Amino acid sequence: MIEAVLSQNKIPIRLTDERWVHITEEHCELAGMRLEVLETIENPFRILAGGEEELLAVKEIEKGKFLVVVYRELTNDGFIITAFLTRRIKYLNRRKQIWSK
């Protein structure tokens, strides 16, 4: 199954089953959080620049705990690369902010 949501730039961002398996194998704590991952793309708190032209959508899911979804936007399409949870806000704050709520 392929699901897609619109990014802040109104680009459809896909989450494929293959990517979801990759994400949950690497970050088992995200199992059961597929909708939250998609929601983070659609309604992030912040968007940060990645190192290789990717974007990082960030959303605080509980006090001091953040869901980060790494994705890439192309001209009329995009896709999720990975996602993870972190409490390391100082690490995220070092990145260039692209957009904020």
C-alpha positions in Angstrom: 0.0 0.0 0.0 1.2 3.5 -0.8 -0.1 6.4 1.2 0.5 10.0 0.5 0.0 13.3 2.2 0.7 16.9 1.1 3.8 18.7 2.4 3.8 22.3 3.4 4.8 23.0 -0.2 1.7 21.1 -1.4 3.8 18.3 -2.9 2.4 14.8 -2.4 4.8 12.8 -0.2 4.6 9.0 -0.5 5.1 6.4 2.2 5.5 3.0 0.6 5.2 -0.4 2.4 8.9 -1.0 1.6 9.9 2.2 3.4 7.6 1.5 6.3 9.2 -1.9 6.8 12.7 -0.3 6.7 11.6 2.4 9.2 10.1 -0.1 11.7 13.0 -2.6 11.4 15.5 0.2 12.2 13.3 2.0 14.8 10.9 -0.6 16.3 9.5 2.1 18.7 7.7 3.5 15.6 5.7 0.4 15.0 2.0 1.4 15.2 2.9 5.1 14.5 2.4 5.1 10.7 -0.4 7.7 10.9 1.7 9.9 13.2 4.6 9.8 10.6 2.2 10.9 7.8 0.7 13.6 10.1 4.2 15.0 10.8 4.7 15.6 7.1 1.3 17.1 6.7 1.3 19.2 9.9 4.8 19.7 11.2 5.9 22.0 14.0 9.1 22.8 12.1 10.9 21.8 8.9 14.7 21.7 8.9 17.2 21.3 6.2 19.0 17.9 5.9 22.5 17.3 4.6 21.7 15.9 1.1 18.7 18.0 0.0 16.3 16.2 2.2 13.9 17.9 4.6 13.2 17.0 8.2 9.7 17.4 9.4 9.6 17.7 13.2 6.7 17.4 15.6 6.8 17.2 19.4 4.8 14.1 20.4 5.2 14.4 24.1 7.1 16.9 26.4 10.7 16.8 25.2 10.2 13.9 22.7 10.2 14.6 19.0 9.2 12.6 15.9 11.5 13.4 13.0 10.5 12.4 9.5 13.1 12.6 6.8 11.8 13.1 3.3 12.6 14.5 -0.2 10.5 16.7 -2.4 10.9 16.5 -6.1 9.1 18.8 -8.6 5.7 17.2 -8.4 6.3 14.2 -6.1 8.1 13.3 -3.0 8.9 10.3 -0.7 9.7 9.5 2.9 13.2 8.2 3.5 13.1 7.4 7.2 11.7 8.5 10.6 12.9 8.4 14.2 12.2 9.6 17.7 14.7 11.8 19.5 15.0 13.9 22.7 18.2 15.6 21.3 16.6 19.0 20.5 20.1 20.7 20.6 21.2 18.5 17.7 18.1 19.5 15.7 18.5 23.2 16.5 21.9 23.2 14.8 20.2 22.6 11.4 18.9 25.4 9.2 15.2 26.0 9.8 13.2 26.1 6.5 9.7 26.6 8.0 8.1 27.0 11.4 4.5 27.1 12.6 
